């Protein structure tokens, strides 16, 4: 706890009862799934094969619709905040929009630089396969970046914004407001039917991103850095080198192995975790020099 984080969680204190958080999560889930179902039905009405987008067998339009569905998560946060807590969306982003934007830029530049450098390490172990033709990828790129920002921002608003903020307003211990949302975020990626023996490594990797995002939120007192770290991570995994069999319709390249290739998948996940830790270490060094 520090003065920046204390200021960040202040708006949540007036209505920090646990029943409000529980009801908010249930109501938000209903809103999100209703919105997602609606947008998927609209996409299907235009002939888009939405079902295959998650299996790596769809093109840019189907993947775009799936990412756009995360707007429902943002709308859910807006409505829950208004109906149950009497506050607006900016109260979970941070008290100072300029400061949040500055931290977004700092974290994005650091994360992107390290991620680009990590490609050299990745290419030493794997050879990606081309996916979209370069002109098509470039034509989609501006819209693709907006879609990934929508998806990552929505998740941060829920886990590091709403859940972490409400828990921190109620409990002083970081074992609750830091670990609990991060563990929940990791478990959201639990999919043994997809990842098999590597399932828990996927959960650990996602949980680690959650821990990093939660920590930088507490240090900076806003969601700017957390959104940036998540945005850069997902941009690399969705737009540059996507999985061979999952959400690759907007990617320039795809991996050379599928999730059922246990050894290759395990190595890739371990490399991803290493990159996250390096990014976090460098970010902390810079932020500590700046007094955070």
C-alpha positions in Angstrom: 0.0 0.0 0.0 1.3 3.4 -0.9 -0.3 6.9 -1.3 -0.9 6.4 -5.1 -2.7 3.1 -4.6 -4.6 4.5 -1.6 -5.8 7.3 -3.8 -6.7 4.8 -6.5 -8.9 2.6 -4.3 -10.6 5.5 -2.5 -13.6 5.6 -4.8 -14.4 2.0 -4.0 -14.5 2.4 -0.2 -17.9 3.9 0.0 -19.6 0.7 -1.3 -17.0 -2.0 -0.8 -19.3 -4.7 0.7 -18.5 -8.2 -0.5 -22.1 -8.9 -1.5 -21.8 -6.0 -4.0 -18.7 -7.5 -5.5 -20.2 -10.9 -5.8 -23.4 -9.6 -7.3 -21.4 -7.4 -9.6 -19.4 -10.3 -10.9 -22.6 -12.4 -11.5 -24.4 -9.5 -13.2 -21.4 -8.6 -15.2 -21.0 -12.2 -16.4 -24.6 -12.2 -17.6 -24.2 -8.9 -19.4 -21.0 -10.0 -21.0 -22.4 -13.4 -22.3 -25.5 -11.7 -23.5 -23.5 -9.2 -25.5 -21.2 -11.9 -26.8 -24.0 -14.1 -27.9 -25.7 -11.2 -29.7 -22.6 -10.1 -31.6 -21.7 -13.7 -32.5 -25.3 -14.2 -33.9 -24.9 -11.0 -35.9 -21.6 -12.2 -37.3 -23.1 -15.6 -38.2 -26.0 -13.8 -39.9 -23.4 -12.3 -42.3 -22.1 -15.7 -43.1 -19.1 -15.6 -40.8 -17.9 -19.0 -39.5 -17.4 -17.9 -35.9 -17.1 -21.4 -34.5 -13.9 -22.1 -36.3 -12.2 -18.9 -35.2 -10.9 -20.5 -32.0 -9.6 -23.5 -33.8 -7.3 -21.5 -36.1 -9.4 -22.1 -39.2 -11.0 -18.7 -39.7 -10.0 -15.5 -41.4 -9.7 -11.9 -40.2 -13.4 -11.1 -40.1 -14.2 -14.0 -37.7 -11.3 -13.2 -35.4 -12.2 -9.5 -35.4 -15.8 -10.4 -34.3 -14.5 -12.5 -31.4 -12.2 -9.7 -30.2 -14.9 -7.2 -30.6 -17.1 -9.2 -28.3 -14.9 -8.1 -25.4 -16.7 -4.7 -25.6 -19.4 -6.6 -23.7 -17.0 -7.0 -20.8 -16.3 -3.2 -20.8 -20.1 -2.4 -20.9 -20.6 -4.9 -18.1 -18.1 -3.0 -15.9 -19.7 0.3 -16.7 -23.2 -0.9 -15.8 -22.1 -2.7 -12.7 -20.2 0.3 -11.4 -23.1 2.6 -12.0 -25.9 0.3 -10.7 -24.1 -1.2 -7.6 -21.4 1.2 -6.7 -22.6 4.6 -7.9 -19.4 5.5 -9.8 -18.1 5.7 -13.3 -15.5 3.9 -15.5 -12.8 6.5 -14.9 -12.8 5.6 -11.2 -11.3 2.2 -12.0 -8.9 3.6 -14.6 -7.3 6.1 -12.2 -7.8 9.5 -10.7 -5.5 11.2 -13.2 -6.0 10.3 -16.9 -2.8 12.1 -18.0 -0.8 10.0 -15.5 -2.5 6.8 -16.6 -1.6 7.6 -20.2 2.0 8.3 -19.3 2.4 5.0 -17.5 0.8 3.3 -20.5 3.4 4.7 -22.8 6.3 3.9 -20.5 5.2 0.3 -20.0 4.3 -0.2 -23.7 7.7 1.0 -24.9 9.6 -1.2 -22.5 7.5 -4.3 -23.1 7.5 -3.9 -26.9 11.3 -3.4 -27.1 11.9 -6.5 -25.0 9.3 -8.6 -26.9 10.8 -7.7 -30.3 14.3 -8.6 -28.9 12.8 -11.9 -27.7 12.0 -12.9 -31.3 15.6 -13.7 -31.8 15.4 -16.2 -29.0 12.2 -17.6 -30.3 13.6 -18.0 -33.9 16.5 -20.0 -32.5 14.1 -22.6 -31.3 11.2 -22.4 -33.8 10.5 -21.5 -37.3 7.1 -19.7 -37.7 5.0 -20.3 -40.8 3.5 -17.4 -42.9 -0.2 -16.9 -42.4 -1.7 -13.7 -43.8 -0.1 -12.1 -46.9 1.8 -8.9 -45.8 -0.5 -6.5 -47.7 -3.6 -8.0 -46.1 -2.0 -8.0 -42.7 -1.0 -4.4 -43.0 -4.4 -3.4 -44.2 -6.0 -5.0 -41.1 -3.3 -3.9 -38.7 -4.8 -0.5 -37.5 -8.1 -2.2 -36.8 -6.4 -5.2 -35.4 -4.5 -3.1 -32.8 -7.7 -1.4 -31.7 -9.4 -4.8 -31.3 -6.5 -6.2 -29.2 -6.6 -3.0 -27.1 -10.4 -3.5 -26.6 -9.8 -7.1 -25.5 -6.9 -6.4 -23.1 -8.4 -3.2 -21.7 -11.6 -5.1 -20.9 -9.8 -7.8 -19.0 -7.8 -5.3 -17.1 -10.9 -3.3 -16.2 -12.4 -6.4 -14.7 -9.5 -8.1 -12.9 -7.0 -5.3 -12.0 -9.7 -2.6 -12.0 -13.0 -3.7 -10.6 -12.0 -6.9 -8.6 -8.6 -5.7 -7.3 -9.9 -2.2 -6.4 -12.9 -3.6 -4.6 -10.9 -6.1 -2.6 -8.2 -3.6 -1.7 -10.9 -1.2 -0.5 -12.1 -3.9 1.8 -8.9 -5.8 2.8 -5.5 -4.4 3.6 -3.5 -7.6 2.9 -2.0 -7.9 -0.6 -2.5 -11.7 -0.2 -6.1 -10.9 -1.0 -6.2 -8.0 -3.4 -3.0 -9.0 -5.2 -3.0 -12.8 -5.3 -6.7 -13.5 -5.5 -7.6 -11.6 -8.8 -4.3 -12.9 -10.4 -5.1 -16.5 -9.4 -8.6 -16.1 -10.8 -7.2 -14.7 -14.1 -4.8 -17.6 -14.4 -7.6 -20.1 -13.8 -9.7 -18.5 -16.5 -7.1 -20.0 -18.9 -7.5 -23.5 -17.6 -8.3 -25.7 -20.6 -7.0 -29.3 -20.3 -8.9 -30.3 -23.4 -6.8 -27.8 -25.4 -3.4 -27.8 -23.6 -3.2 -31.3 -22.1 -0.1 -31.8 -20.0 0.8 -28.2 -20.3 -2.5 -26.9 -18.9 -1.0 -25.8 -15.6 2.0 -24.1 -17.3 -0.6 -22.0 -19.3 -2.4 -21.2 -16.0 0.9 -20.2 -14.4 1.9 -18.0 -17.3 -1.4 -16.2 -17.3 -1.4 -15.9 -13.5 2.1 -14.4 -13.7 0.9 -11.7 -16.1 -1.9 -11.1 -13.6 0.5 -10.7 -10.8 2.7 -8.3 -12.7 -0.3 -6.3 -13.8 -1.7 -6.2 -10.3 1.6 -5.1 -8.9 2.2 -2.2 -11.4 -1.4 -1.1 -10.7 -0.6 -0.9 -7.0 2.7 0.9 -7.6 1.4 3.5 -10.1 -2.2 4.0 -8.8 -3.8 3.5 -12.2 -4.4 0.9 -14.9 -2.2 2.5 -17.6 0.8 0.3 -17.2 -1.2 -2.9 -16.6 -3.2 -2.4 -19.8 0.1 -1.7 -21.7 1.8 -4.8 -20.5 -1.2 -7.0 -21.3 -1.7 -5.2 -24.7 1.8 -5.8 -25.9 1.8 -9.4 -24.7 -1.4 -10.2 -26.6 -0.4 -8.1 -29.7 2.7 -10.3 -30.1 0.6 -13.5 -29.5 -2.4 -12.6 -31.7 -1.0 -10.4 -34.5 2.7 -11.4 -35.0 3.1 -15.1 -34.2 -0.2 -16.7 -33.2 -0.8 -20.3 -32.2 -1.2 -22.7 -35.1 -4.6 -23.8 -33.9 -6.1 -20.9 -31.9 -7.2 -17.4 -32.8 -4.8 -16.8 -35.6 -7.0 -15.1 -38.2 -5.3 -11.7 -37.8 -1.7 -13.0 -37.5 1.2 -12.4 -39.9 2.7 -15.7 -38.9 1.7 -18.8 -37.0 3.7 -21.2 -34.9 5.1 -24.4 -36.4 3.5 -26.6 -33.8 0.0 -27.1 -32.2 -1.1 -27.3 -28.6 -1.0 -31.1 -28.7 2.8 -31.0 -29.4 3.6 -31.2 -25.7 7.4 -30.7 -25.8 7.4 -27.8 -28.2 4.4 -26.1 -26.5 6.2 -26.5 -23.1 9.3 -24.8 -24.4 7.4 -22.0 -26.0 5.5 -21.4 -22.7 8.7 -21.4 -20.7 10.1 -18.8 -23.1 7.0 -16.6 -22.8 7.3 -16.7 -19.0 11.0 -15.7 -19.2 10.1 -12.7 -21.4 7.4 -11.6 -19.0 9.9 -11.8 -16.1 12.5 -9.8 -18.0 10.0 -7.1 -19.0 8.9 -6.9 -15.4 12.4 -6.7 -14.0 13.4 -3.9 -16.3 10.2 -2.0 -15.7 10.7 -2.2 -11.9 14.3 -0.9 -12.2 13.0 2.1 -14.2 10.1 2.7 -11.9 12.2 2.5 -8.8 14.5 5.1 -10.2 11.5 7.3 -10.6 10.4 6.7 -7.0 7.7 4.1 -7.6 
